[in-house]
Amino acid sequence: MPYKKTKRPYKKEYKKQKARGEHKDRMERQRARRALDKKGVNRKGKDVSHKKMLSRGGSNKQGYKLESPSKNRSRNGKKPAKRR
């Protein structure tokens, strides 16, 4: 919902983010993207997918990879199906 009569409360939103623990995960995602950029990987149109979701306690140490946005977002926390 856009703010029309008042300015957006960025400081308040940031405080809420930190209180909910979202800030740490956001920084972890940012570090993963920056690491791929540093390696020279072209990530245009791709998502950085973590092997274990950050919301489920994962981290960059456990691994990450480039994946199409539809595939990354469709898993929704489910474990990937094993190939036969």
Secondary structure, 3 states (H helix, E strand, C coil): CCCCCCCCCHHHHHHHHHHHCHHHHHHHHHHHHHHHHHHCCCCCCCEEEECCCHHHCCCHHHCEEEECHHHHHHHCCCCCCCCC
